C-alpha cells in the first residue's frame, strides 16, 4: 500500500486509462508512478508527453539510433548513480524485457563497465554517466 493515494484506473479519463493499460500489456505491470500522477490528469499528460519524447520517440514522429533497450539501459544506469532504487527496479524490469538478458539490468545497475554489453553500449553509458555525474 502506498502512502500516497493512487488513482483508481477505472475512474480515470479514457486516454489515461488506455495508455496505462497499454503499458501494463507491454511490461506486465503498472508502475505506481503512473497511478500516482494520474490523480492530476493534466500533469500526467504533460509528464508522459515528455516521457514519450525521450523514451518512445517513434510515437511522436522522431527516429532514434537508440533501441528501447538502449534507452532503458541509460535510465537504469543513471538511476543507480542517482541512488533512485524505484527507477532502477522499474526501468531494470523493462530493460530485461527489451534486451532479453535477465542479468543485464542488475549488471548495469551495479557496474556497467563489467556488464555483459557491447562496446557501443559501454561508450553510450560512459557518455550518459558523464552527463549524469556532472549535471549538479
ABEGO torsion letter per residue (X at the ends): XBABBBBBAAABBAAAAAAAAAAAAAAGBBBAAAAAAAABAAAAAAAAAAAAAAABAAAAGBBBABBAAAAAAAAAAAAAAAGBAAAAAAAAAAAAAAAGBAAAAAAAAABAAABBBBAAAAAAAAAAAAAAAAAX
